[in-house]
Amino acid sequence: MENQLLKVITDSKVEQSTALGLQNAFLPFYADLQKWSEKAKTLVVTDASQVREMKMAREGRLALRDIRVAANKKRIALKEDSTRYGKAVQSVYNLIDDLCTPAEKHLEEQEKFVEIQEENRKAELKKVRTAELLPYAEFVAPGSYVDLGEYTESEYSNIFTSCKELLENKIAEEAQAELDRIAKEKEKVERQGKMFELGLKWNGSEFCYRDINFHWTDLLCMVKEEFDKAYEGAKARKAELDAEDEQALAIHKQNIPVVTEINIPVIGTPVFNNPPAIAVLKSSPPCASFSKVNHAFHCFLCGAKLSEIGLGGLECDDCLTVFIPFLDQDGNQCLASQK
């Protein structure tokens, strides 16, 4: 038993003074334990008449219990002492550490003066370069910021120049895009104006006049050369149509007699039973009392139907000549073409 106790203490590999203290503390318990262990081996109860043996067994059990309880109290006391000892050890170390660390750090700074200065230089260089690259952040590779202090001047200059050029190109492209947009808008307005100058009318989706038409989408998509060519073609075609109209009107006029004025009854059969005639009056005031008659009147020039317009006037649906109503000296209602 004693050898087992010594073996446990030795295997713990504590200091010799601590091992000796453990032996002195627990050997008495081991001695009593050894005595009662030997007695316990000899006590064997096999019959109810063995009252003496049962009494000795009780005595031995209580003695072992007392040994165990006393040993546990000793354990608690020793551990409490070891805890206080551990705290004392930690406190002493903390004191030494607090005294050593500042001096050690100071000496390390003196020892590594060159290395520390170089690290400080790189840190400051990284700070300055980061600020310089801030306006070009969208063009800086994410990993580049980590090593900004490590790059040589040449390497950093290449990075900075590249980012600056990318930003300048972006600004130039945006400015050019805006100029293109303005030019396109101006071109659209100019082309629209040319359509109206040409005499074409807008119907909601295209500019047209007889067999001439320009769809709005095509008008916007044409390049300048295509539009100029199409416009010149339309202009030539419009001139042809105008010339044809003038020629037809001239021929028609040759076959129409000229009169100075025609009487128009308010009620009754229209006056144009015979071929229409041209009524020419240099200056005739409109008559507010003239009202729309219940008959269809026709143009003196081309024979087309006349439609009522503002101020009581009539307009030819075909040649667009305007006729003004007036009363002659006899009170008759008359029409005169506006020249």
C-alpha positions as CSV (number, residue, x, y, z in Angstrom):
1,M,0.0,0.0,0.0
2,E,2.8,2.4,0.9
3,N,4.6,1.7,-2.3
4,Q,1.4,2.5,-4.2
5,L,1.1,5.9,-2.4
6,L,4.7,6.7,-3.2
7,K,4.3,5.7,-6.8
8,V,1.2,8.0,-7.2
9,I,3.1,10.9,-5.7
10,T,6.2,10.2,-7.8
11,D,4.2,9.9,-11.0
12,S,2.7,13.3,-10.4
13,K,6.2,14.8,-11.0
14,V,5.8,17.6,-8.4
15,E,8.7,19.2,-6.8
16,Q,10.5,17.2,-4.0
17,S,9.3,19.5,-1.3
18,T,5.7,19.2,-2.5
19,A,6.1,15.4,-2.7
20,L,7.4,15.3,0.9
21,G,4.5,17.4,2.1
22,L,2.0,15.0,0.4
23,Q,3.6,12.0,2.0
24,N,3.5,13.6,5.5
25,A,-0.1,14.6,5.0
26,F,-1.5,11.3,3.8
27,L,0.8,8.6,5.3
28,P,-1.1,8.5,8.6
29,F,-4.4,7.8,6.7
30,Y,-2.6,5.1,4.7
31,A,-1.3,3.5,7.9
32,D,-4.8,3.2,9.4
33,L,-6.2,2.1,6.1
34,Q,-3.6,-0.7,5.9
35,K,-4.5,-1.9,9.4
36,W,-8.2,-2.1,8.8
37,S,-7.8,-3.5,5.3
38,E,-5.9,-6.5,6.8
39,K,-8.7,-7.0,9.4
40,A,-11.4,-6.7,6.8
41,K,-9.9,-9.7,4.9
42,T,-10.3,-11.9,8.0
43,L,-13.9,-10.9,8.8
44,V,-16.3,-13.2,7.0
45,V,-19.9,-13.6,8.3
46,T,-21.6,-16.8,7.3
47,D,-24.1,-17.3,10.1
48,A,-26.5,-15.1,12.1
49,S,-24.9,-16.3,15.3
50,Q,-21.7,-14.4,14.4
51,V,-22.7,-11.4,16.4
52,R,-19.1,-10.5,17.4
53,E,-17.9,-10.6,13.8
54,M,-20.8,-8.4,12.7
55,K,-20.0,-5.9,15.5
56,M,-16.3,-5.8,14.4
57,A,-17.4,-5.3,10.8
58,R,-19.4,-2.3,11.9
59,E,-16.5,-1.0,13.9
60,G,-14.2,-1.4,10.9
61,R,-16.6,0.2,8.4
62,L,-17.0,3.3,10.6
63,A,-13.2,3.5,11.1
64,L,-12.7,3.4,7.3
65,R,-15.4,6.1,6.9
66,D,-13.6,8.3,9.4
67,I,-10.3,7.8,7.5
68,R,-11.9,8.8,4.2
69,V,-13.6,11.9,5.7
70,A,-10.5,13.0,7.4
71,A,-8.4,12.5,4.2
72,N,-11.0,14.5,2.2
73,K,-10.7,17.4,4.7
74,K,-7.0,17.3,4.3
75,R,-7.4,17.3,0.5
76,I,-9.7,20.4,0.6
77,A,-7.3,22.2,2.9
78,L,-4.3,21.4,0.7
79,K,-6.1,22.4,-2.5
80,E,-7.3,25.7,-1.0
81,D,-3.7,26.4,0.0
82,S,-2.6,25.4,-3.5
83,T,-5.2,27.8,-5.0
84,R,-3.9,30.6,-2.9
85,Y,-0.4,29.6,-3.9
86,G,-1.4,29.7,-7.6
87,K,-2.9,33.1,-7.2
88,A,0.2,34.3,-5.5
89,V,2.4,32.9,-8.2
90,Q,0.2,34.7,-10.9
91,S,0.4,38.0,-9.0
92,V,4.1,37.9,-8.7
93,Y,4.4,37.2,-12.4
94,N,2.0,40.0,-13.3
95,L,4.2,42.4,-11.4
96,I,7.3,41.2,-13.2
97,D,5.5,41.4,-16.6
98,D,4.3,44.9,-15.9
99,L,7.8,46.1,-15.1
100,C,9.5,44.2,-18.0
101,T,7.1,45.0,-20.9
102,P,7.6,48.8,-21.2
103,A,11.3,48.5,-20.9
104,E,11.4,45.6,-23.3
105,K,9.3,47.4,-25.9
106,H,11.5,50.5,-25.6
107,L,14.7,48.4,-26.1
108,E,13.1,46.6,-29.1
109,E,12.3,50.0,-30.7
110,Q,15.9,51.0,-30.3
111,E,17.1,47.6,-31.6
112,K,14.7,47.6,-34.7
113,F,14.9,51.4,-35.4
114,V,15.6,51.0,-39.1
115,E,12.8,48.4,-39.6
116,I,10.3,50.5,-37.7
117,Q,11.1,53.6,-39.6
118,E,10.6,51.7,-42.9
119,E,7.3,50.4,-41.8
120,N,6.2,53.9,-40.8
121,R,7.3,55.2,-44.2
122,K,5.3,52.6,-46.0
123,A,2.2,53.2,-43.8
124,E,2.3,56.9,-44.5
125,L,3.0,56.3,-48.2
126,K,-0.1,54.0,-48.4
127,K,-2.2,56.7,-46.7
128,V,-1.1,59.4,-49.2
129,R,-1.6,57.1,-52.2
130,T,-5.0,55.9,-51.0
131,A,-6.1,59.6,-50.9
132,E,-4.7,60.2,-54.4
133,L,-6.6,57.3,-55.9
134,L,-9.9,58.1,-54.2
135,P,-11.3,60.0,-57.2
136,Y,-10.5,57.0,-59.4
137,A,-11.7,54.3,-56.9
138,E,-14.0,52.6,-59.5
139,F,-11.0,51.8,-61.6
140,V,-8.7,50.6,-58.9
141,A,-8.4,46.8,-58.5
142,P,-9.5,45.8,-55.0
143,G,-6.3,44.0,-54.2
144,S,-4.2,47.0,-55.1
145,Y,-5.0,48.9,-51.9
146,V,-3.4,46.3,-49.7
147,D,0.1,46.8,-51.2
148,L,0.0,50.5,-52.0
149,G,2.8,51.2,-49.6
150,E,4.9,48.4,-51.1
151,Y,4.9,49.6,-54.7
152,T,7.9,51.4,-56.1
153,E,7.3,54.9,-57.5
154,S,7.4,53.5,-61.0
155,E,4.8,50.7,-60.2
156,Y,2.5,53.2,-58.4
157,S,2.8,55.7,-61.2
158,N,1.6,53.1,-63.8
159,I,-1.4,52.3,-61.6
160,F,-2.3,56.0,-61.1
161,T,-1.8,57.0,-64.7
162,S,-4.0,54.0,-65.9
163,C,-6.8,54.9,-63.5
164,K,-6.7,58.6,-64.4
165,E,-6.8,57.8,-68.2
166,L,-9.8,55.5,-67.6
167,L,-11.7,58.2,-65.8
168,E,-10.8,60.8,-68.4
169,N,-12.0,58.4,-71.1
170,K,-15.3,57.9,-69.3
171,I,-15.9,61.6,-68.9
172,A,-15.1,62.2,-72.6
173,E,-17.4,59.4,-73.7
174,E,-20.2,60.8,-71.5
175,A,-19.7,64.3,-72.9
176,Q,-19.6,62.9,-76.5
177,A,-22.8,60.9,-75.8
178,E,-24.5,64.1,-74.6
179,L,-23.3,66.0,-77.7
180,D,-24.6,63.2,-79.9
181,R,-27.9,63.3,-78.2
182,I,-28.2,67.1,-78.6
183,A,-27.2,66.8,-82.3
184,K,-29.7,64.0,-82.8
185,E,-32.5,66.1,-81.2
186,K,-31.5,69.1,-83.4
187,E,-31.4,66.9,-86.5
188,K,-34.9,65.6,-85.6
189,V,-36.3,69.2,-85.3
190,E,-34.6,70.3,-88.5
191,R,-35.9,67.3,-90.5
192,Q,-39.4,67.9,-89.1
193,G,-39.1,71.6,-90.2
194,K,-38.1,70.5,-93.7
195,M,-41.1,68.3,-94.0
196,F,-43.4,71.2,-93.2
197,E,-41.4,73.6,-95.5
198,L,-41.9,71.0,-98.3
199,G,-45.7,71.3,-97.7
200,L,-46.2,67.8,-96.3
201,K,-48.8,67.3,-93.6
202,W,-48.5,65.2,-90.4
203,N,-51.2,62.5,-89.9
204,G,-50.0,61.2,-86.6
205,S,-47.5,58.7,-87.9
206,E,-46.0,60.1,-91.1
207,F,-45.5,63.2,-93.2
208,C,-47.3,62.9,-96.5
209,Y,-48.6,64.7,-99.5
210,R,-50.3,62.6,-102.2
211,D,-47.8,59.9,-103.2
212,I,-45.0,61.5,-101.0
213,N,-44.6,60.1,-97.5
214,F,-42.0,59.9,-94.8
215,H,-42.7,57.6,-91.8
216,W,-41.5,59.1,-88.5
217,T,-39.4,56.1,-87.6
218,D,-37.7,56.0,-90.9
219,L,-37.1,59.7,-90.7
220,L,-35.3,59.4,-87.4
221,C,-33.3,56.3,-88.4
222,M,-31.9,57.7,-91.7
223,V,-28.3,58.7,-91.8
224,K,-27.6,62.2,-93.2
225,E,-26.8,60.9,-96.7
226,E,-30.0,58.8,-96.9
227,F,-32.1,61.7,-95.6
228,D,-30.6,64.3,-98.0
229,K,-31.2,62.0,-100.9
230,A,-34.8,61.2,-99.9
231,Y,-35.5,64.8,-99.2
232,E,-34.2,66.0,-102.6
233,G,-36.2,63.3,-104.3
234,A,-39.4,64.4,-102.4
235,K,-38.6,68.0,-103.2
236,A,-38.3,67.2,-106.9
237,R,-41.5,65.2,-106.8
238,K,-43.4,68.0,-105.0
239,A,-42.2,70.4,-107.7
240,E,-43.5,68.0,-110.3
241,L,-46.9,67.8,-108.6
242,D,-47.1,71.6,-108.2
243,A,-46.2,72.1,-111.9
244,E,-48.8,69.6,-112.9
245,D,-51.4,71.4,-110.8
246,E,-50.5,74.8,-112.3
247,Q,-50.6,73.4,-115.8
248,A,-54.0,71.9,-115.2
249,L,-55.3,75.1,-113.7
250,A,-54.0,77.2,-116.5
251,I,-55.7,74.9,-119.1
252,H,-59.0,75.1,-117.1
253,K,-58.8,78.9,-116.9
254,Q,-58.5,79.2,-120.6
255,N,-61.9,77.6,-121.0
256,I,-63.7,79.8,-118.4
257,P,-65.2,83.2,-119.2
258,V,-64.4,86.0,-116.8
259,V,-67.2,88.2,-115.2
260,T,-67.0,90.9,-112.6
261,E,-69.7,89.6,-110.3
262,I,-72.5,87.0,-110.0
263,N,-75.8,87.3,-108.2
264,I,-76.6,84.4,-105.8
265,P,-80.2,84.1,-104.6
266,V,-80.6,83.1,-101.0
267,I,-83.4,80.6,-101.7
268,G,-84.0,78.8,-105.0
269,T,-82.0,77.0,-107.6
270,P,-78.2,77.4,-107.5
271,V,-76.9,80.0,-110.0
272,F,-74.4,77.6,-111.5
273,N,-76.7,76.0,-114.1
274,N,-74.2,77.1,-116.8
275,P,-70.4,76.6,-116.8
276,P,-68.9,78.3,-113.7
277,A,-67.4,81.8,-114.1
278,I,-64.7,83.7,-112.2
279,A,-65.9,86.6,-110.2
280,V,-63.0,89.0,-109.6
281,L,-63.2,91.9,-107.2
282,K,-60.1,93.7,-106.1
283,S,-61.4,94.7,-102.6
284,S,-64.7,93.8,-101.1
285,P,-65.6,93.9,-97.4
286,P,-67.1,90.7,-95.9
287,C,-70.8,90.9,-95.1
288,A,-71.7,89.8,-91.6
289,S,-75.3,89.3,-92.6
290,F,-74.5,86.7,-95.2
291,S,-75.7,83.2,-94.1
292,K,-75.1,79.7,-95.4
293,V,-77.6,78.9,-98.1
294,N,-79.2,75.5,-98.5
295,H,-77.5,74.8,-101.9
296,A,-74.1,73.4,-102.9
297,F,-72.0,76.1,-104.6
298,H,-69.0,75.5,-106.8
299,C,-65.7,77.1,-107.4
300,F,-65.5,79.6,-110.3
301,L,-62.0,78.3,-111.1
302,C,-62.2,74.5,-111.0
303,G,-65.8,73.7,-110.3
304,A,-65.1,71.9,-107.0
305,K,-67.5,72.2,-104.1
306,L,-67.2,75.2,-101.7
307,S,-67.2,74.8,-97.9
308,E,-68.1,77.4,-95.3
309,I,-65.2,78.9,-93.3
310,G,-64.9,81.7,-90.7
311,L,-66.5,85.1,-91.1
312,G,-69.1,83.6,-93.5
313,G,-66.6,83.0,-96.3
314,L,-66.4,79.9,-98.6
315,E,-63.3,77.9,-99.6
316,C,-62.7,75.6,-102.5
317,D,-62.1,72.0,-101.4
318,D,-59.7,71.5,-104.2
319,C,-57.8,74.6,-105.2
320,L,-58.3,76.3,-101.8
321,T,-59.5,79.6,-103.3
322,V,-61.4,81.8,-100.8
323,F,-64.6,83.5,-101.7
324,I,-66.0,86.5,-99.8
325,P,-69.8,87.2,-99.6
326,F,-71.1,90.8,-100.0
327,L,-74.2,92.8,-101.0
328,D,-74.2,94.9,-104.2
329,Q,-76.0,98.3,-104.5
330,D,-79.3,96.5,-105.3
331,G,-79.1,94.4,-102.2
332,N,-78.3,91.2,-104.1
333,Q,-75.9,88.7,-102.3
334,C,-72.7,88.0,-104.3
335,L,-69.4,86.1,-104.0
336,A,-66.0,87.4,-105.0
337,S,-62.8,85.5,-105.1
338,Q,-60.0,86.8,-102.9
339,K,-56.9,87.8,-104.8
